[in-house]
Amino acid sequence: MLEAANKLGIIFFPAYDWAISPTHPEREERLLYTQDQLREEGLFDIPGITEYKPLVAGREDVERVHFCIPDIERVCTKSHLVSAGGAIQAARLVMEGKEDKAFALVRPPGHHAMKVVHGNRGFCNVNIEALMIEHIREHFGPLRVAVIDTDCHHGDGTQDIYWNDPDTLFISLHQDGRTIFPGTGFPAELGGVNALGRTLNIPLPPRTSDRGFLHVIDHLVLPVLEHFKPDIVINSAGQDNHFSDPITDMRFSAQGYAALNSRLNPDIAVLEGGYAIQGALPYVNLGIALAMAGLDYSSVREPDFDPAAIEQSPRITEYVERLCEEMLKVYFNPPSQPRQGEKSGDWWVRTKDIFYDTDGINESQVESVRICPDCAGVMKIETWSTANPLSLGVQVPQNACEKCRGIGIRTVEEAHVKGNYRYIQLINRKDKQYVQYGF
């Protein structure tokens, strides 16, 4: 009789009441077909594999992570809180020792939601992985976390949230941003002034197949993880790299996804993208679940699978091998300062223009981070958009030194008195203080 080598918890949340439109690729059927497939295959009859219901993320889970403009209620629905709660349930199962691993099969997705949120971009409103990570840091201590994002689209929101965090390693494998949304995720994007080298981007050419993805895992991701020594490894398990996905141009297979998870050996996987609702997702999710449970996945096959037809060209193989060699060098020898932004006194300042493709919002930001040898640095973000006037967000990190803590609190107090901003929000992780002012 089969028995899981790793105890695996699986959390489902199809979000019946949330969709961008009835025919949009990001809709409830993404998970309904998977749910049927896993039950038909008898996955939950295997000892050691257990299904769980999601939790509901609380307001404080959002407040720890995001500057929501104008407020949480206008950018975040109950479905987003349950989706994030599914990821939090997965993390708690692992952290509390109830399961060895957990897979959160939830929607809506989240990895395009940045630090500041004015609306929906890339089908994402709040970053469910970030809410999960900061929840467990709040309850289990200041953990070192590695996030490996295997969605076809660059995880620009997760990158933005952890840009200045030296205790979070973010690695994104994605289709080259010159050919697909969101147009970012290039090798020069390496992290902020206090966290250089903690962000690694691997832009892969269109039509990269299993061979290319697995080469990146073996020759870049695993050596970096061995050096970084995270307390927990998270796979942002986007599945739109599949060869049948309707909105991308890659050549990954269900077997490849399963092999990737077997080699990466994540503690937690969280579903992100993937829009081949019938032809890919049920098989990819089955392969990932079997791999995480330590079971044989060699018989998993999706319709129309033909290894020869999806094999990448020698030119792509050569490019991927060279890119991995260069990025490994960069990780161990990062530049002395970021290429994005410039020094201004004790602060590193960068400007950003962000487009919310779903809601049609244009946003501009000025982000300033204090250059600090003792902590991740206090951060302040001035933000304005076509939806909201000039507003301010200030974050004091969880490991803040006393100087950064004091600067952050004073900045908010002074801004409140002057009244130059329509909305002001403080995320004070040091003192667990979350305050928002509106004028």
Disulfide bonds with the S-S distance in Angstrom:
none
